[in-house]
């Protein structure tokens, strides 16, 4: 077994080698990764490498991709019991300490990585959250909803981004419809207030958040209208906000190709999701 310092140094070394233009060096690095990937603490090391600003971007990106692949393959394994027609989760190969470290730092970590790494960490987050919520990640929504009510727009954005990633995992899982509706009932009243508070702020950062909330709202309708939206004037309140976003004038920068306007303009993105709803 390697201690954490040795494992970290070795991981940086082999990740750097995996980026070599020399195929022989890359193959050796890939073999070395297979040798160390089952070491205790390897997932935590990959996360720390991903977060470390002093490490070159290419190595951080490789670490984040490897961490995502490790989580997809190993975080939650199941066996099928034909007698009960159900799946049983097998014991994790990761220690409770390592699991708690990753869960406890992943959301905040997305605030501090280059934007190119956020989608990779988003897949890692949604995979873990889908497997562990609610039994093994009980405070997940209390953390996300507390962050959604922050005064820092960047914190609000990441909270909404995480909710969006998780709702995408649940939106077509009909067997988990009741759990999904409970999640909606917890989440959407808070997001309605956030949406209301920022709807009058017409800058790119605010509109990016509004677009995310539109995407989240779209997910809530995937298995029918949830009970939350049938309470009083709740549905009407949401539709009024969506109409506000849809009817807003879209600022267009000068000297920008038409295709790029639709690709990168957050105002267009928000209106697109309003139309889909």
VENURLIN-V216481 format. One record per residue. PHI is phi in whole degrees, 0 to 359 (999 if undefined). PSI is psi in whole degrees, -180 to 180 (* if undefined). OMEGA is omega in whole degrees, 0 to 359 (NA if undefined). Layout:
PHI & PSI & OMEGA
PHI & PSI & OMEGA
This chain:
999 & 143 & 180
259 & 143 & 173
286 & 168 & 189
296 & -38 & 180
295 & -44 & 179
294 & -40 & 180
295 & -39 & 179
294 & -47 & 180
298 & -44 & 180
295 & -38 & 181
295 & -44 & 178
299 & -42 & 181
298 & -48 & 184
285 & -31 & 177
293 & -39 & 177
296 & -42 & 179
294 & -31 & 181
293 & -15 & 179
265 & 1 & 183
294 & 143 & 175
289 & -14 & 180
278 & 116 & 183
299 & -32 & 179
295 & -42 & 178
294 & -41 & 179
298 & -43 & 181
295 & -40 & 177
296 & -39 & 179
294 & -42 & 179
297 & -38 & 177
293 & -39 & 179
294 & -38 & 178
299 & -41 & 179
297 & -30 & 180
286 & -32 & 186
258 & -8 & 188
291 & -20 & 179
264 & 6 & 177
292 & 137 & 175
303 & 132 & 179
92 & -2 & 184
298 & -40 & 181
295 & -41 & 178
297 & -39 & 178
297 & -44 & 178
299 & -40 & 178
296 & -44 & 181
296 & -38 & 178
296 & -43 & 178
302 & -36 & 185
273 & -15 & 189
281 & 112 & 184
292 & -24 & 182
282 & -11 & 181
271 & 139 & 181
305 & 146 & 185
304 & -42 & 183
302 & -40 & 179
291 & -41 & 177
298 & -41 & 179
295 & -44 & 178
298 & -40 & 179
296 & -42 & 181
293 & -39 & 179
292 & -42 & 179
295 & -40 & 177
298 & -45 & 178
302 & -46 & 181
294 & -39 & 177
298 & -43 & 180
295 & -45 & 179
301 & -38 & 185
275 & -31 & 195
233 & -16 & 188
298 & -48 & 182
227 & 111 & 177
248 & 147 & 185
229 & 154 & 169
241 & 146 & 183
263 & 131 & 178
254 & 103 & 183
295 & -24 & 181
291 & -30 & 179
249 & -2 & 182
54 & 44 & 182
216 & 166 & 178
259 & 144 & 176
241 & 130 & 181
285 & 133 & 180
273 & 157 & 177
302 & 141 & 183
283 & 148 & 175
280 & -12 & 178
269 & 140 & 179
293 & 159 & 177
301 & -37 & 180
298 & -44 & 181
291 & -41 & 177
299 & -45 & 180
296 & -37 & 179
298 & -47 & 182
294 & -48 & 180
299 & -40 & 185
287 & -16 & 185
242 & -11 & 189
293 & -45 & 183
296 & -50 & 180
295 & -32 & 180
299 & -33 & 181
294 & -19 & 177
291 & -27 & 195
246 & 4 & 178
263 & 157 & 172
304 & 148 & 186
300 & -25 & 179
295 & -24 & 182
269 & -13 & 185
299 & -44 & 179
298 & -33 & 179
292 & -47 & 177
293 & -29 & 178
297 & -41 & 177
294 & -42 & 177
301 & -47 & 180
300 & -52 & 185
295 & -34 & 178
295 & -47 & 180
292 & -46 & 182
296 & -41 & 180
297 & -38 & 181
284 & -36 & 192
259 & -22 & 182
275 & 135 & 3
262 & -11 & 192
293 & -38 & 185
249 & -1 & 176
222 & 65 & 190
293 & -31 & 183
267 & 12 & 185
304 & -52 & 185
285 & -28 & 176
295 & -37 & 177
292 & -48 & 182
297 & -42 & 183
285 & -32 & 173
296 & -43 & 178
295 & -34 & 181
295 & -22 & 180
260 & 14 & 179
292 & 162 & 173
273 & -5 & 181
263 & 114 & 181
303 & -33 & 180
294 & -38 & 178
292 & -41 & 178
299 & -44 & 181
301 & -48 & 182
295 & -39 & 177
300 & -48 & 179
296 & -37 & 178
299 & -44 & 180
294 & -43 & 178
299 & -43 & 178
300 & -46 & 180
299 & -41 & 182
287 & -41 & 179
297 & -34 & 177
299 & -34 & 180
289 & -31 & 186
265 & -19 & 194
296 & -24 & 179
247 & 12 & 180
265 & 85 & 186
298 & -32 & 180
294 & -21 & 179
253 & 26 & 184
300 & -43 & 182
296 & -44 & 177
298 & -42 & 180
298 & -42 & 178
296 & -36 & 175
295 & -40 & 177
298 & -42 & 179
298 & -43 & 181
296 & -33 & 177
286 & -40 & 194
272 & -47 & 193
293 & -34 & 175
299 & -38 & 178
292 & -44 & 181
291 & -29 & 175
297 & -42 & 178
293 & -43 & 178
300 & -47 & 180
301 & -46 & 180
298 & -43 & 184
294 & -35 & 186
259 & -5 & 186
296 & -24 & 180
270 & -4 & 180
268 & 109 & 189
258 & 63 & 172
232 & 168 & 188
299 & -41 & 182
297 & -44 & 178
295 & -43 & 183
291 & -33 & 174
300 & -43 & 178
294 & -43 & 179
299 & -40 & 178
297 & -40 & 178
297 & -43 & 180
295 & -37 & 174
300 & -42 & 178
296 & -41 & 178
298 & -45 & 179
300 & -42 & 178
303 & -42 & 180
297 & -33 & 183
295 & -20 & 183
265 & 5 & 189
293 & -31 & 180
242 & 35 & 181
101 & 174 & 180
284 & 121 & 182
288 & 155 & 181
306 & -34 & 181
304 & -42 & 184
285 & -12 & 181
266 & 4 & 180
273 & 119 & 174
51 & -129 & 183
260 & 21 & 184
300 & -49 & 182
299 & -42 & 180
298 & -40 & 179
299 & -42 & 178
294 & -44 & 182
296 & -36 & 177
296 & -41 & 177
294 & -42 & 179
297 & -38 & 178
293 & -34 & 176
298 & -44 & 179
294 & -43 & 184
294 & -35 & 185
271 & 0 & 183
287 & 142 & 174
293 & 141 & 182
259 & 117 & 177
288 & 137 & 181
237 & 123 & 179
291 & 151 & 179
284 & 154 & 175
58 & 38 & 177
241 & 133 & 179
297 & 149 & 184
301 & -42 & 181
297 & -34 & 181
287 & -30 & 178
302 & -48 & 183
286 & -27 & 182
283 & -38 & 191
244 & -8 & 185
276 & 115 & 183
295 & -27 & 178
296 & -43 & 177
294 & -39 & 180
299 & -45 & 180
298 & -44 & 180
293 & -35 & 177
301 & -43 & 181
288 & -31 & 174
298 & -42 & 179
296 & -42 & 180
296 & -37 & 178
295 & * & NA
